[in-house]
Amino acid sequence: MSATPQERMPALYLSHGAPPLADDPVWPGQLAAWSAALPRPRAVLMVSAHWEEAPLALGAVGTRPLVYDFRGFPEHYYRVRYDAPGAPELADDVRKLLRAPGIPVQDVPDRGLDHGAYVPLVEMYPAADVPVLQISLPTLEPVRLMEIGRRLAPLRDAGVLIVGSGFFTHNLAALRHTGPGVPAWSAEFDDWGRRALETRDWDALLDFLGKAPAGRYAHPRTEHFAPLFVTMGAAEAGGELDAQRSVIDGFWMGLAKRSVQFG
């Protein structure tokens, strides 16, 4: 892929919700408005919290079924389709960018898009006419994920939208034991994260379990925060780490849906 510098895409971290996001009266419109304000991507490179596999894996590049990686929802959520084209050229570029510095890469050709990928994409690009490639999280270690993002950064100049898809707070077990409204741990972590982003305190974000209030309540496992670091690495390599803004904020079912654009 090739593009002029004027076509450089931003890098995004978004909170992806769950299948019922489609029924929310506000959030789908926020995602649609966000994508409408972006340059049109030639392809989307998606890093979802719901695919952890090492070495780093590339998903299917052709026709593939969705991965309905959730249980207990009404039947119509399992009938959702998102037949976006595959992105074999993008897969080749990812292999070259990562293998050159010695980051191992594998192919999982039958692996379709999971709900961390297709749920937000249905709202952002409903025509399913933008090629999509999903890659796995090979680690949850923030510094290593930033390095992967740095290696992938040249794709932004080729019109590729790099998207880290997670959830700014994510503790479903704790939600079962709290009343209605936003739990204190979710509100406190979201406020801390907002301030860390606004003050460009990248070291604090990298050490969020040690620095954030209620960090281990907000993220008892860190897979939903981890995609942020791939996005940060892609932005840093492009000299745009400081050019960030929260595009979506607020809460959904007690969880912070803060979503950030770099560049």
N, C-alpha and C positions, 0 to 999 in steps of 0.2 A: 504494500500500500504506500502511496505517496500523497503528499498534500503540501500546500503552501503554509507558512507560519500563520497567515490570517485565519486558517481553518482550524487552528488548535482548539481542541475541545477542553472544557473544564473537567475536573475529576470530582466525583460525587461520593458522599457517604449518605445513605438513606436508611431510615427505619422502615422495614418492609411490611409490618403488620402481619396478618394471618388471612386465611381465605375470606373471613367475613368482612375484611376491609372494603370489599366491593359494595357492601350494603351500608357503609358509613355515609352520613349525609354531607360530610365536609372533606374528609381526607382524599378520596379519589379526585375531587376537583383541584385540590392543592397539588397533587402529583401531576395532573394533566396540565395545569397552568405552568408548573415548573418546566416540564419538557417543552411546552410551546415557546418558552422564553429562551431556550437553548438553540445553538446552531444545530441543524439536522445532522445526526451522526451517520457516518458510513457504516458503522458497526458498533455494537455494545459488547464490552468485555465485562462480565459479571463475576464478582467474587461474593458468594453467599455464605452466611453463617451456617447453613445447613448441609454443607459438603466439606467435611474434613477428611483429607486423604493425603498420605505422603508415600512416595515423592509427589510433588505438585502434579496434579492430573488435569488433562484437558478433556472436556466432555465431548459429546457427539458433535460432529461438524455437518451432519446432514439431517434428514428427517428423523425425528425421534419422539417418543411419547414423553409427556410430562411425568415428573416424579411427584405423586400425591403423598408426600411424606408427613402425613398427619392422620389422626384417628378421631372418631367420635363426632364428626361433623355431618350435617344433612347431606343427602345424596347428591344434590345439585352441585356441590363444591367439587365433587369428583368427576363431573362432566365438563368442567372448564377446559377449553382448548386454547392453545397459543402456538400457532404453527409458524413461528418466525423462521426465516431461512437460516441455515447453518452458515458458518464463516470459516471455510477451509483456509483461505489466504491469511486470515487473522491468526488461525492456529499455527500456520507456518512461521509467521512473524514472532509469535510468542515463543515458540521453540527456539528460534535463532537468538532472541534477546536473552533468554534465560540460560540456555546451554552454553553460550559463549563464556559467561563468568563461572560456569561450573555448577549451576543450580539444576539438579536432576529433574527431568520431566517425563511423564508417562502419558499414554493415551488410554482413555476409557471410552471406546467408541459407541457403547450402547447407553451411556449415561445422559439422560435428558435434563431439562431445566427443573429444579425443585421450586417449592413455593416461595423461597426467599428471592428467587429470580423472577418467576413469571407473575407472581401477584402484583408487584409494583409495575412491571412492564405492561401488563394488561391495561393499566390506567394511563401510563405515560405514552405508549405507542400501541394503541388499541388495534390498529390495522395489521399489526404483526408483520410489517414490511421492512423492518430493520434487521439485518443479520445479527445473531447473538451467539457468543461463545461463553460458556461458563468454565471457570477453572476452580480447583479446590483450594482450600486453606491447608497447606502442608504443615503448618505449625500454628500455635497461638501466641508465640513469643513476639512482642511488639517490634523489637529491633529487627528481627529477621523479616517480618512482614513489610516493614518500611523498605528494606533493601530490595525485596521483590517489586514493590511499587516503583522504586527508582529505576529498576531495570526495564519495567514496562512503560515508563514515561514517554519514550519516543513515539509510541502509538498515538498519543494525543495529537501530534502533528500530522498524523495520517487520518484524522477525522474519527478516531475511535473514542467513544465515551467509556471511560473506566468508572465502574460503579462498585463500591463496597456496600453490600446489603446486609444489615444487621438489625439491631434495635438498641436505642441509646440507653435504656434500662431493660433488664430482662430477668425476672425471677417469678416464674409462673407458680412455683410451689408456695412462695410467700403470699401471693395474691389470694390463695385459697383460704388464708387465715386472717385476712384483713377485711374491714368493712367497706362500704361504698366510698368513692372518692379516691384521691391520689395518696398512696401511702407515703409516709415521711421519707423513707429511704429512697424512693424514686424521685421525689421532689428535690431532696438535698443533692443527690448525685447529678441530676439534670442541671441544677443551678451551678454546682461546681464545674461541670463540664462546659457550660455556657461561658463562665468567666475564664476558664483556662483557654478556651478557643479565642475569646475576645482579646485576652492579654498575650496571646501567642506563647503560652507556657507549654511548649511541646514536651519538655522533660517531665513535667507533671503528668501529662496525658500518657506518656510512655510508662509511667510508674503509677497508673491510676489505682491499682489495688492498694498501694501503700499510701497514696496521697489523698484520694477522694474520701469524703465522708460517706459511710455506708457502702463503700466500694464493693465489698464482698456480699452485701445484700443485693445491691443492684445487679451484680454479675457473679453469682455463685460459680458458674462456668463462664469463661470469657469469650466464647465463640461469637456472641452477638456484638461485642465491641471490637473484636479483632479486625474486621474488614476496614475499619476506620484507618488503620495503620498502612494498609496497602494504598488507600487513597492519599494519605499524607505523604507517603514516599513518592508517588507519582506527581504530586503537586510540588514537593521540594525539589525534585530533579528538574522541573520546569521553571524553577525560580518563583513559584507562586504559592508557597506555603502560607505566606502572610496574607494573601488575597483570599480570605475566606469569609463566609457569611452563613448564618443559619437561615435557610429558606423556609423550613417548616419547624414549628415548635408546638408545645402543648402536650396533651396526654391522651391516651387511648386505652381504656380499660385499666387505668392506673399506671401504664407504662409510658415513659417519655418517648415521643415520636420525633425528637429533634433530628433534623436532616440538614447536611452541610454541603455547600458548594465551594470548591477551591478553584480559583481562576475565573 
